[in-house]
Amino acid sequence: MQFEHLVAVNDADIPATEFLTRAQLWAGLMYRVEDARPFLPGLDSCQILSRGESGVDRRLNFGAVTVDDRASFSPNQWVRFETPTTPAHGGGLLTIQIEEPESTCLFLRFTYNTVFARGSEIEDAPYAEFLRQAYIAADIDTVRVIRMLVATGGIDAIASKVQ
């Protein structure tokens, strides 16, 4: 299934919302790379297995299920999470791209490419729609978590690493 959508980060129509800078938003995305626990309910631990200039290999533990993935990125532009197909996980690709059409106007574009069993597209259609709605809710929550991390200063340690 391929699916993409935008989440507004800064919305001038909601004056009570604190505007985030691109640097804060990027630091929040890097926080998700370094420690995905606040972003993924049910995640018990996020261990960095190896680190390179443009990405990290991680091990995510959800109770008895372990998922290894690769988080790659282009600084201040995008981050991509790639999970290979295993018996415990269907695999897939998520890219989160920062879009800034105007100064202080920030969006995150979430692009998903997930695997369904070949030949089962018709049977999977209701599940795919449920999955789309779950992705949208989780992606809106990603922005909420980044705002919370910025407000509480929890993002400061990551911000100094990525600038």
C-alpha positions as CSV (number, residue, x, y, z in Angstrom):
1,M,0.0,0.0,0.0
2,Q,1.3,3.4,-0.9
3,F,-0.1,6.4,1.0
4,E,0.9,9.9,1.7
5,H,-0.5,12.9,3.5
6,L,0.5,16.3,5.0
7,V,0.4,17.4,8.7
8,A,0.5,21.1,9.3
9,V,3.0,22.0,11.9
10,N,2.5,25.8,12.1
11,D,-1.0,27.0,11.5
12,A,-1.7,30.8,11.6
13,D,-5.4,30.0,12.0
14,I,-4.7,28.5,15.5
15,P,-3.1,31.4,17.4
16,A,-2.8,29.5,20.7
17,T,-0.4,27.1,19.1
18,E,3.3,27.8,19.6
19,F,5.1,28.0,16.3
20,L,8.0,25.6,15.8
21,T,11.1,26.5,13.9
22,R,12.5,24.2,11.3
23,A,15.5,23.5,13.6
24,Q,13.1,22.5,16.4
25,L,11.1,20.3,14.0
26,W,14.2,18.7,12.7
27,A,15.5,18.1,16.2
28,G,12.2,16.4,17.0
29,L,12.5,14.1,14.0
30,M,16.0,13.2,15.1
31,Y,14.7,12.5,18.6
32,R,12.4,10.0,17.0
33,V,15.4,8.4,15.3
34,E,17.5,8.3,18.5
35,D,14.6,7.2,20.9
36,A,11.3,6.3,19.2
37,R,9.6,5.4,22.5
38,P,7.6,8.6,22.9
39,F,6.4,8.3,19.3
40,L,5.5,4.6,19.2
41,P,3.0,3.4,21.8
42,G,3.9,-0.1,23.0
43,L,7.6,0.3,22.2
44,D,9.7,-0.9,25.2
45,S,13.1,0.0,23.9
46,C,15.0,1.5,21.0
47,Q,18.6,0.5,20.7
48,I,21.1,2.0,18.2
49,L,23.0,-0.9,16.7
50,S,25.3,1.1,14.4
51,R,25.7,4.7,13.4
52,G,26.9,6.3,10.2
53,E,26.9,9.9,8.9
54,S,23.5,9.6,7.2
55,G,21.7,7.0,9.3
56,V,21.5,4.5,12.1
57,D,20.5,0.8,12.4
58,R,18.1,0.3,15.2
59,R,16.5,-2.6,17.2
60,L,13.0,-1.8,18.4
61,N,11.5,-4.1,21.1
62,F,7.7,-4.3,21.4
63,G,7.3,-6.8,24.2
64,A,8.1,-10.2,22.6
65,V,8.4,-8.8,19.1
66,T,11.7,-7.4,17.9
67,V,12.0,-5.3,14.8
68,D,15.2,-4.1,13.2
69,D,15.1,-1.1,11.0
70,R,17.3,1.5,9.3
71,A,16.7,5.2,9.9
72,S,18.4,7.3,7.2
73,F,18.2,11.1,6.8
74,S,19.2,14.2,4.9
75,P,19.8,16.9,7.5
76,N,16.9,19.4,7.9
77,Q,15.1,17.8,4.9
78,W,13.8,14.3,5.5
79,V,14.1,11.1,7.5
80,R,13.3,7.6,6.3
81,F,12.6,4.5,8.3
82,E,13.0,1.2,6.4
83,T,12.0,-2.1,7.8
84,P,12.8,-5.3,6.0
85,T,10.1,-8.0,5.7
86,T,10.5,-10.7,8.4
87,P,8.2,-13.4,9.8
88,A,7.3,-11.1,12.7
89,H,6.9,-7.9,10.6
90,G,5.5,-7.1,7.1
91,G,8.2,-4.6,6.4
92,G,7.8,-1.2,4.8
93,L,9.1,2.3,4.3
94,L,8.1,5.6,5.9
95,T,9.6,8.9,4.7
96,I,8.9,12.1,6.7
97,Q,9.8,15.2,4.7
98,I,9.8,18.8,6.0
99,E,8.1,21.2,3.6
100,E,8.3,25.0,4.1
101,P,6.4,26.7,1.3
102,E,6.7,30.1,3.1
103,S,8.7,31.4,6.1
104,T,7.2,30.0,9.3
105,C,4.8,27.8,7.3
106,L,5.9,24.2,8.1
107,F,4.4,20.9,7.1
108,L,5.5,17.3,7.4
109,R,4.8,15.0,4.5
110,F,4.4,11.4,5.5
111,T,4.8,8.8,2.7
112,Y,4.2,5.2,3.5
113,N,5.0,2.2,1.4
114,T,3.9,-1.0,3.2
115,V,3.6,-4.6,2.1
116,F,0.5,-6.6,1.7
117,A,0.3,-10.2,0.5
118,R,0.3,-10.4,-3.3
119,G,-3.1,-11.1,-4.7
120,S,-5.0,-10.2,-1.5
121,E,-5.5,-6.5,-2.3
122,I,-9.4,-6.8,-2.4
123,E,-9.5,-8.7,0.9
124,D,-7.1,-6.2,2.4
125,A,-9.0,-3.0,1.3
126,P,-10.9,-2.5,4.6
127,Y,-7.7,-3.1,6.6
128,A,-5.8,-0.7,4.3
129,E,-8.4,2.1,5.1
130,F,-8.1,1.4,8.8
131,L,-4.3,1.5,8.5
132,R,-4.5,4.9,6.7
133,Q,-6.5,6.4,9.5
134,A,-4.2,4.9,12.1
135,Y,-1.2,6.4,10.3
136,I,-2.8,9.8,10.1
137,A,-3.6,9.8,13.9
138,A,0.0,8.6,14.7
139,D,1.5,11.3,12.5
140,I,-0.6,14.1,14.1
141,D,0.6,12.7,17.4
142,T,4.2,12.9,16.2
143,V,3.8,16.7,15.9
144,R,2.2,16.8,19.4
145,V,5.1,14.8,20.9
146,I,7.6,17.1,19.2
147,R,5.8,20.2,20.6
148,M,5.8,18.6,24.1
149,L,9.5,17.8,23.9
150,V,10.3,21.4,22.8
151,A,8.1,22.8,25.6
152,T,9.7,20.7,28.3
153,G,13.3,21.1,27.1
154,G,13.5,17.4,26.4
155,I,14.7,18.1,22.8
156,D,17.6,20.3,23.8
157,A,20.2,17.5,23.9
158,I,19.3,16.2,20.5
159,A,19.1,19.8,19.1
160,S,22.7,20.4,20.0
161,K,23.8,17.2,18.2
162,V,22.0,18.0,14.9
163,Q,22.8,21.6,14.4
